[in-house]
Amino acid sequence: CETSPQILMYELRYRRAIRPPAPEIIQSYAQEFLEPFARIQAEFTRKGMHCQSGPWWWSCDDALRLIALSMARHRFCILDSFMLEDDYQALAQSIQAFHRDGLLTPGTLYYGLDQKR
């Protein structure tokens, strides 16, 4: 949207049209999913960063069950602390280098509106 007023207008109209969920829905999702995810992540950390299913907290069986349940009920899932900080930093540095070297280019289309290049 920084380079195209059409895209900015689309985004502004979209933001005006969407409504945030009611506070009780947010609280319900937090109790049903976010709080259990936090407990799973804490247990994963307490056990020395390992579970039988893989090397990430979200690959533990209990987390995968919650992810599947959230997807089935809500068609989305919120995972906080998805990546380890070191992995995130390495990814961020790679993306910045790709952008700096011209390897990343705008490619978003909004209902037939091209971003200016």
N, C-alpha and C positions, 0 to 999 in steps of 0.2 A: 504494500500500500504506500510505501515511501516514494515509489516512482510512478504510480498511476492513480489519478484521482478516481477513475472508475472503480478500481478495486477498493479504495478507501470508502467510497459511497456504498458499495456492496456490503463491506464489513460493518459499516455504521447501521445500515438497514437491518442486517442480520442481528446485530447486538440489540437493537430496539425491539425486534420480534421475539427474541427468546426470553424466557422467564426463569429465574433461578428456582430450584425446588424449595418447598416450604421447609422451615427449620426442623419440623418434626420428621420429615423424610431424611434430611441430612443426619439428624441424630440417630434415627433408626439404622441407616446404613453404617454409621460409625460404630454403633454397638454390635451390629451383626457381622461386620467385616473388618473395619479398620482396627478396632481394639483387639480382635483375635489375631490379626496379622501382626500387630505390635508384640503380642505375647509370643507368637511363634518366632519372630525375629529375635526377641530377647533370649528365648530358650536356645535358639540356634547359636547365638553369640556365647551364651553361658557354657554350652557344650564344646566350645572350641572351634566354631565355624565349620561344622560338618553335619550332614544328615545322610541317611542311606541312599536317598534318591539323587544326590548331587551336591556340588560345592556351594550352592546358593540357598539362602533361607527360603526363597519362594519355590524351590524345587522339592522341598520336603512334602511328604504325603499330605499332611494336614493343610498346608498352604495350597497345594494343588486342588484339594477338595473344595476349599473356600473360593478359589479362583473360578473353578467350574460352576459352583453354585451362584456366585455373583454374575457370571456371564449368562447362566440360564435364566435367572430372575430379572436381571436388570439390563442385560446386553452390554455391560461394561464392567471393568474391574479397576480399582485404584490400587496401585502398588507403590508405596513409598519406599525409598532406599533400595531401589531395584538393583542398582549397581554399587559395587564397592567404590569408595572415594578414589582410590588409585586408578581403577579402571575408568571411572568417569573422567578424571584428569587426563589420562592418556587419550581417550576418545575426543575430548574437547580440544586438546592440542592438535590432534590429527585433522579434525574438522577445520580448525583455524588455519592450519598449513594448507589444506586443500583449497580453502577460500582464497587465501593469500596468493596461491599459485595459479588461480584461475580455473581450478578443476571443478568447482561448484558454480553452477549458473542457475538463475531463476527458472523455474519450470512449472509454476502454478497456473492453472486455468480456473477461472470462476465463470461458469455459465457462458463460455465462449469469449471471455475477455482475456486477452493475453497480457501478461506483464510486459512492460517495455524492457527491452534489453539494451 
